[in-house]
Amino acid sequence: MDEMVLRSIIKWPDVPDCFGWLALDRRGQWRMRDEYAQAHQLPGTVIAHTALNDYIARNYGCDSEGRYFFQNGPQRVFIFLEVAPWIARFSPTETGLELLTQCHTSINPQGALSDERGNIYIIGHVPCLFSEKLHEGVFIERNHLSVCLLLDHDLDQFSELAELRESACSFEGSWNWNGQRLPLDPILSKELSERFHFVKSPDH
């Protein structure tokens, strides 16, 4: 987290939280949702400014209730999640591939899930800023086990790594990650938020 953000929390500790104005879509894009977008349940406008995107990514975290937020100076801006708190993508390296989040942090995968809509989710440890609800100015960086939606355009690459068979609601099997066979299990999309303890639409 940025040092200036931490200083601002100490200086202005009682700034009200903000809800509904910022979203993370399934492509890993941050979206600004004005009053019209919120009232009509629209996705909002993609934030294209590179420096602002990086600022959000550096100050992205979650609290003990599973609500994800952007700490914008002294104000906590809670985020509407279209699908999941993290969006994963493959990134080539000199030795192979790595998995990165929308915040450009590395994912240490432990397995994957496939849902009834054809989505693939990576289960893995992700570095994240964590804040206890009652101590909002104190942040701990944790590598916590979470779920990351794999970008649609990386599905073909994932299928090349996987050995699949049909299950009742989707697919199951295994996939190869840097020489290690990891499980691929089916899941219903409605089960994700409870299993991985995140709130898609914080409203208080």
C-alpha positions as CSV (number, residue, x, y, z in Angstrom):
1,M,0.0,0.0,0.0
2,D,1.2,3.5,-0.8
3,E,2.8,5.4,2.1
4,M,0.7,8.5,1.3
5,V,-2.5,6.4,1.7
6,L,-1.4,5.2,5.1
7,R,-0.6,8.7,6.2
8,S,-3.9,10.0,5.0
9,I,-5.9,7.4,7.0
10,I,-4.1,8.5,10.2
11,K,-4.8,12.2,9.4
12,W,-8.4,11.7,8.4
13,P,-9.7,8.6,10.2
14,D,-13.4,9.2,10.0
15,V,-14.0,9.6,6.2
16,P,-17.2,7.6,5.3
17,D,-16.8,4.5,3.2
18,C,-18.0,4.5,-0.4
19,F,-20.2,1.8,-2.0
20,G,-21.3,1.0,-5.5
21,W,-19.0,3.4,-7.5
22,L,-16.2,1.0,-8.5
23,A,-16.4,-2.4,-10.1
24,L,-14.1,-5.2,-11.3
25,D,-15.3,-6.9,-14.5
26,R,-14.6,-10.3,-15.8
27,R,-11.8,-9.0,-18.0
28,G,-9.9,-7.6,-15.1
29,Q,-10.9,-4.0,-15.9
30,W,-11.7,-1.5,-13.2
31,R,-15.0,0.3,-14.0
32,M,-16.4,3.6,-12.7
33,R,-20.1,3.4,-11.9
34,D,-21.9,6.7,-11.6
35,E,-25.4,7.2,-10.2
36,Y,-27.0,6.4,-13.6
37,A,-25.0,3.2,-14.0
38,Q,-25.9,2.1,-10.5
39,A,-29.6,2.9,-10.9
40,H,-29.9,1.0,-14.2
41,Q,-27.5,-1.9,-13.1
42,L,-25.0,-1.0,-15.9
43,P,-21.4,-2.2,-15.8
44,G,-20.0,1.4,-15.8
45,T,-17.2,3.0,-17.7
46,V,-13.8,1.3,-18.1
47,I,-11.0,3.2,-16.4
48,A,-8.4,3.7,-19.1
49,H,-5.9,5.9,-17.3
50,T,-2.8,3.8,-16.7
51,A,-1.6,5.6,-13.6
52,L,-5.0,5.4,-12.0
53,N,-5.3,1.6,-12.7
54,D,-1.9,1.1,-11.1
55,Y,-2.9,3.2,-8.1
56,I,-6.0,1.0,-7.6
57,A,-4.0,-2.2,-8.0
58,R,-1.4,-1.1,-5.4
59,N,-4.1,-0.3,-2.9
60,Y,-6.5,-3.1,-3.4
61,G,-7.4,-5.3,-0.4
62,C,-10.1,-7.1,1.6
63,D,-11.5,-7.0,5.1
64,S,-12.5,-9.8,7.5
65,E,-16.1,-9.9,6.0
66,G,-14.7,-10.8,2.5
67,R,-15.5,-7.4,1.1
68,Y,-12.9,-6.1,-1.4
69,F,-12.0,-2.5,-1.6
70,F,-9.7,0.2,-3.0
71,Q,-8.2,2.4,-0.3
72,N,-8.3,5.8,-2.0
73,G,-6.4,7.9,0.5
74,P,-8.5,8.0,3.7
75,Q,-11.6,6.7,2.0
76,R,-12.4,3.0,1.5
77,V,-14.1,2.4,-1.8
78,F,-15.8,-1.0,-1.8
79,I,-15.8,-2.9,-5.1
80,F,-18.6,-4.6,-6.9
81,L,-17.2,-7.9,-8.3
82,E,-18.8,-9.1,-11.5
83,V,-17.5,-12.6,-11.0
84,A,-14.5,-13.0,-8.6
85,P,-12.0,-10.8,-6.6
86,W,-9.1,-11.8,-8.9
87,I,-8.8,-12.2,-12.6
88,A,-6.0,-14.5,-13.8
89,R,-4.1,-14.4,-17.0
90,F,-1.1,-16.4,-18.4
91,S,2.1,-14.4,-18.9
92,P,5.1,-15.8,-20.8
93,T,8.5,-15.9,-19.0
94,E,12.0,-17.0,-20.1
95,T,11.3,-20.4,-18.6
96,G,7.6,-20.9,-19.4
97,L,4.5,-19.4,-18.0
98,E,3.3,-17.6,-14.9
99,L,-0.1,-16.7,-13.7
100,L,-0.8,-13.0,-12.9
101,T,-3.7,-11.2,-11.3
102,Q,-5.2,-7.9,-12.5
103,C,-3.0,-6.3,-9.9
104,H,0.1,-7.7,-11.7
105,T,0.9,-10.0,-8.7
106,S,1.9,-13.6,-9.1
107,I,-0.5,-16.5,-8.3
108,N,0.8,-19.7,-6.8
109,P,-1.8,-22.2,-8.2
110,Q,-3.0,-25.2,-6.2
111,G,-5.8,-26.4,-8.6
112,A,-8.6,-25.2,-10.8
113,L,-12.4,-25.3,-11.0
114,S,-14.8,-25.4,-14.0
115,D,-18.4,-24.2,-13.7
116,E,-21.6,-24.9,-15.7
117,R,-21.0,-21.8,-17.8
118,G,-17.6,-22.9,-19.1
119,N,-15.6,-20.6,-16.8
120,I,-12.2,-21.8,-15.5
121,Y,-11.1,-20.6,-12.1
122,I,-7.6,-20.9,-10.7
123,I,-7.4,-21.7,-7.0
124,G,-4.2,-20.4,-5.6
125,H,-2.3,-18.3,-3.0
126,V,-2.5,-14.6,-3.9
127,P,-0.7,-11.7,-2.1
128,C,-3.4,-9.4,-0.7
129,L,-3.6,-6.5,1.7
130,F,-5.9,-7.5,4.6
131,S,-7.6,-5.2,7.0
132,E,-9.5,-6.1,10.1
133,K,-12.9,-4.4,10.2
134,L,-12.3,-2.8,13.6
135,H,-8.8,-1.6,12.8
136,E,-9.1,0.0,9.4
137,G,-5.8,1.8,9.4
138,V,-3.8,-1.4,10.0
139,F,-3.0,-3.6,7.0
140,I,-1.3,-7.0,6.8
141,E,0.0,-8.4,3.5
142,R,-1.0,-12.1,3.3
143,N,-0.6,-14.8,0.8
144,H,-4.1,-16.2,1.1
145,L,-5.9,-18.9,-0.7
146,S,-8.4,-17.4,-3.1
147,V,-10.1,-18.0,-6.4
148,C,-9.2,-16.2,-9.7
149,L,-11.3,-16.2,-12.9
150,L,-9.2,-17.1,-15.9
151,L,-9.5,-14.6,-18.7
152,D,-11.6,-16.0,-21.6
153,H,-8.9,-15.5,-24.1
154,D,-6.6,-17.8,-22.1
155,L,-9.1,-20.7,-22.1
156,D,-7.5,-22.3,-25.2
157,Q,-4.1,-22.2,-23.6
158,F,-5.5,-23.8,-20.5
159,S,-7.1,-26.6,-22.5
160,E,-3.7,-27.4,-24.0
161,L,-2.5,-28.0,-20.4
162,A,-5.5,-30.0,-19.3
163,E,-6.9,-33.5,-19.4
164,L,-10.6,-33.3,-19.2
165,R,-13.7,-35.5,-18.8
166,E,-17.3,-34.5,-18.5
167,S,-19.0,-34.4,-15.1
168,A,-22.5,-33.7,-14.1
169,C,-22.4,-29.9,-14.4
170,S,-19.1,-29.2,-16.2
171,F,-15.7,-30.8,-16.5
172,E,-13.2,-32.4,-14.2
173,G,-9.7,-33.9,-14.6
174,S,-6.2,-32.4,-14.1
175,W,-3.9,-29.9,-15.7
176,N,-0.2,-29.5,-16.0
177,W,1.5,-26.5,-14.3
178,N,5.3,-26.4,-14.7
179,G,5.6,-30.1,-14.5
180,Q,3.1,-30.6,-11.7
181,R,-0.3,-32.2,-12.2
182,L,-3.0,-30.2,-10.4
183,P,-6.6,-31.1,-10.0
184,L,-9.5,-29.6,-12.0
185,D,-12.8,-30.0,-10.2
186,P,-16.4,-29.0,-11.1
187,I,-18.3,-26.3,-9.2
188,L,-21.5,-24.4,-9.5
189,S,-20.9,-20.7,-10.0
190,K,-23.3,-19.8,-7.2
191,E,-21.1,-21.7,-4.7
192,L,-18.0,-19.6,-5.4
193,S,-18.5,-16.7,-3.1
194,E,-19.4,-18.8,0.0
195,R,-16.6,-21.3,-0.6
196,F,-13.9,-18.6,-1.0
197,H,-15.4,-16.1,1.4
198,F,-16.0,-13.0,-0.8
199,V,-18.9,-10.5,-1.2
200,K,-19.7,-9.7,-4.7
201,S,-21.8,-6.6,-4.0
202,P,-20.9,-4.9,-0.7
203,D,-23.7,-2.6,0.2
204,H,-23.0,-1.5,3.8
